Amino acid sequence: MSIAIRAVPSPQLVGSSPAPQRKAAVALIACFLGLVVSIPAFASEQERLSKGEILVKIRPVKGMDIPAATVRAVVEAPVEKVWAIINLCSRYTKTMMRVKKSKELSRKGNVVHCDVLVDMPWPIDDLRAITRAVHTIRPGAFYKREWKLVKGDYKRNTGSWTLTPFAKDKKRTMVVYKAHAVPNISVPKWLQRAAAKRTFPNLIKHLRKQVKP
């Protein structure tokens, strides 16, 4: 469908040449159309999340072979209950997927150091990382664990968990998981694709199972 746009002189543009008038009119219409398009897109994403869909976004990182991932999903539990799982890296062998060993090395204020060994599929060796995480908490409203690599079997290992009430519903949690893990070894493309298609969604599914009544 085509739309014909005709610039109409307005009091604000009196004395201006036709070209600026047309540009102003087109800019106003483009702005309006942009708002109209953005609202349904946002509503659609909220609806997908509300229905339980797990949204995974992969983006390339300059200079790195492995992309970064952002996973968004809703968990049917209050933020405090979900945070109780994210908060304790010492229990990650039970609460996270493919974690073979996990230990909390120290906790001073809101800074937590953890030692985690991830069980990798054959023929890749298991990967160890000692990380420094910062926990930011606003009770009942916002919980975040953001970590960076201190040392281990990675070139880069950064990420975060962010928890907030979903659509102001305190019985449901909006979970945003971000991760960019680049091992010191080469990772086959098939394994990278598997992470995007299965590992990240399964991580959320595993989290959901743990908070069920």
C-alpha positions as CSV (number, residue, x, y, z in Angstrom):
1,M,0.0,0.0,0.0
2,S,1.4,3.5,-0.9
3,I,0.7,6.7,1.0
4,A,0.8,10.1,-0.7
5,I,2.2,12.9,1.5
6,R,1.5,16.5,0.6
7,A,3.2,19.3,2.5
8,V,0.7,21.9,3.7
9,P,2.0,25.4,4.7
10,S,1.5,26.2,8.4
11,P,1.7,29.5,10.3
12,Q,5.1,28.4,11.7
13,L,6.5,27.9,8.2
14,V,5.2,31.1,6.6
15,G,8.0,32.7,4.6
16,S,9.9,29.5,4.4
17,S,10.8,28.0,1.1
18,P,8.9,24.8,-0.1
19,A,11.9,22.5,0.4
20,P,12.2,23.1,4.2
21,Q,8.4,22.9,4.5
22,R,8.4,19.5,2.9
23,K,11.3,18.3,5.1
24,A,9.5,19.5,8.2
25,A,6.3,17.7,7.2
26,V,8.0,14.5,6.4
27,A,10.0,14.6,9.6
28,L,6.8,15.0,11.7
29,I,5.0,12.2,9.9
30,A,8.1,9.9,10.2
31,C,8.2,10.6,13.9
32,F,4.5,9.8,14.3
33,L,4.8,6.6,12.3
34,G,7.8,5.6,14.3
35,L,5.8,5.9,17.5
36,V,2.9,4.0,16.0
37,V,5.2,1.1,14.9
38,S,7.1,0.9,18.2
39,I,4.1,0.5,20.5
40,P,2.7,-2.7,19.0
41,A,6.2,-4.2,18.8
42,F,6.7,-3.5,22.5
43,A,3.3,-4.9,23.4
44,S,4.0,-8.0,21.3
45,E,7.2,-8.8,23.1
46,Q,5.5,-8.3,26.5
47,E,2.8,-10.7,25.4
48,R,5.3,-13.3,24.3
49,L,7.1,-13.1,27.6
50,S,3.9,-13.2,29.5
51,K,3.0,-16.5,27.8
52,G,6.2,-18.0,28.8
53,E,8.4,-17.6,25.7
54,I,12.1,-17.4,26.2
55,L,13.7,-14.8,24.0
56,V,17.4,-15.2,23.1
57,K,19.4,-12.5,21.3
58,I,22.9,-13.2,20.0
59,R,25.2,-10.4,19.0
60,P,28.7,-10.5,17.6
61,V,31.5,-8.9,19.6
62,K,34.4,-7.2,17.8
63,G,37.6,-9.2,17.9
64,M,36.0,-12.3,19.4
65,D,35.0,-15.5,17.7
66,I,32.2,-16.2,20.2
67,P,29.2,-13.9,20.3
68,A,27.5,-12.5,23.4
69,A,24.0,-13.6,24.5
70,T,21.1,-11.9,26.1
71,V,18.2,-14.1,27.4
72,R,14.9,-12.7,28.6
73,A,12.1,-14.7,30.2
74,V,9.4,-14.6,32.9
75,V,9.6,-16.9,35.9
76,E,6.5,-17.6,37.9
77,A,7.8,-16.7,41.3
78,P,8.6,-13.5,43.3
79,V,12.0,-11.9,42.8
80,E,13.2,-12.8,46.3
81,K,12.7,-16.5,45.6
82,V,14.6,-16.4,42.3
83,W,17.3,-14.3,43.9
84,A,17.8,-16.9,46.6
85,I,19.1,-19.2,43.8
86,I,21.2,-16.6,41.9
87,N,22.8,-15.2,45.1
88,L,24.6,-18.4,46.2
89,C,27.3,-19.6,43.9
90,S,28.2,-22.3,46.4
91,R,25.0,-24.2,45.4
92,Y,25.5,-23.8,41.6
93,T,26.2,-27.5,41.2
94,K,22.5,-28.0,42.2
95,T,20.9,-24.8,40.9
96,M,22.7,-24.2,37.6
97,M,23.2,-26.4,34.5
98,R,26.5,-28.2,33.7
99,V,28.3,-26.9,36.8
100,K,30.6,-29.6,38.1
101,K,32.1,-27.8,41.0
102,S,31.3,-24.5,42.7
103,K,32.6,-22.7,45.7
104,E,32.2,-19.3,47.2
105,L,35.6,-18.0,48.0
106,S,34.7,-14.8,49.8
107,R,31.9,-12.3,50.4
108,K,32.7,-8.8,51.6
109,G,29.8,-6.4,51.5
110,N,28.2,-6.7,48.1
111,V,31.3,-8.2,46.4
112,V,31.4,-12.0,46.0
113,H,34.3,-14.1,44.7
114,C,33.4,-17.6,43.2
115,D,35.3,-20.5,41.8
116,V,33.2,-22.5,39.3
117,L,34.0,-25.5,37.1
118,V,31.8,-26.0,34.1
119,D,31.3,-29.5,32.6
120,M,31.9,-29.2,28.9
121,P,30.9,-31.8,26.3
122,W,33.6,-34.1,24.8
123,P,36.2,-33.4,23.4
124,I,36.4,-30.1,25.2
125,D,38.1,-30.0,28.6
126,D,36.1,-28.6,31.6
127,L,36.5,-24.9,32.1
128,R,37.3,-23.2,35.4
129,A,36.7,-19.6,36.2
130,I,37.3,-17.5,39.3
131,T,35.1,-14.5,39.1
132,R,34.4,-11.3,41.0
133,A,30.7,-10.5,41.2
134,V,29.0,-7.3,42.4
135,H,25.5,-7.7,43.9
136,T,23.1,-4.7,43.7
137,I,19.9,-5.0,45.6
138,R,16.8,-2.8,46.1
139,P,14.5,-5.1,48.1
140,G,11.4,-6.2,46.3
141,A,12.2,-4.1,43.2
142,F,15.7,-4.8,41.7
143,Y,18.3,-7.6,42.1
144,K,21.4,-7.8,40.0
145,R,24.5,-10.0,40.0
146,E,27.2,-8.8,37.6
147,W,30.5,-10.7,37.3
148,K,33.9,-10.4,35.6
149,L,36.7,-12.8,35.2
150,V,39.6,-12.7,37.7
151,K,41.4,-15.8,36.3
152,G,40.7,-19.1,34.7
153,D,40.4,-20.9,31.4
154,Y,38.8,-18.0,29.5
155,K,39.9,-15.0,27.5
156,R,36.7,-13.3,28.7
157,N,34.0,-14.3,31.1
158,T,31.5,-11.6,31.9
159,G,27.8,-11.5,32.5
160,S,24.9,-10.6,34.7
161,W,21.5,-11.7,36.1
162,T,18.9,-9.0,36.5
163,L,15.7,-9.6,38.3
164,T,12.7,-7.3,38.5
165,P,8.9,-7.8,39.0
166,F,7.3,-8.5,35.7
167,A,4.8,-5.7,34.7
168,K,4.6,-4.7,38.3
169,D,3.3,-8.1,39.3
170,K,5.3,-9.1,42.4
171,K,4.4,-12.7,42.0
172,R,6.3,-12.9,38.7
173,T,9.9,-12.2,37.9
174,M,11.4,-10.7,34.8
175,V,14.7,-12.4,34.3
176,V,17.4,-10.9,32.1
177,Y,20.6,-13.1,31.7
178,K,23.6,-11.7,29.9
179,A,26.7,-13.7,29.2
180,H,29.9,-13.5,27.1
181,A,32.2,-16.4,27.8
182,V,35.2,-16.9,25.5
183,P,37.4,-19.9,26.4
184,N,41.1,-20.1,25.8
185,I,40.4,-22.9,23.4
186,S,38.6,-23.0,20.0
187,V,34.9,-23.8,20.3
188,P,33.2,-25.5,17.4
189,K,30.5,-23.7,15.6
190,W,28.0,-26.5,16.3
191,L,28.5,-26.0,20.0
192,Q,28.0,-22.3,19.7
193,R,24.7,-22.9,17.8
194,A,23.7,-25.5,20.5
195,A,24.2,-22.9,23.2
196,A,21.8,-20.4,21.4
197,K,19.2,-23.0,20.6
198,R,19.2,-25.3,23.6
199,T,21.6,-24.3,26.4
200,F,20.3,-20.8,27.1
201,P,16.6,-21.7,27.0
202,N,17.3,-24.8,29.1
203,L,19.0,-22.7,31.7
204,I,15.7,-20.7,32.2
205,K,13.6,-23.9,32.2
206,H,15.9,-25.3,34.9
207,L,15.5,-22.1,36.9
208,R,11.7,-22.3,36.6
209,K,11.6,-25.9,37.9
210,Q,13.4,-24.9,41.0
211,V,11.0,-22.2,42.1
212,K,7.8,-24.2,41.6
213,P,5.7,-24.6,44.8
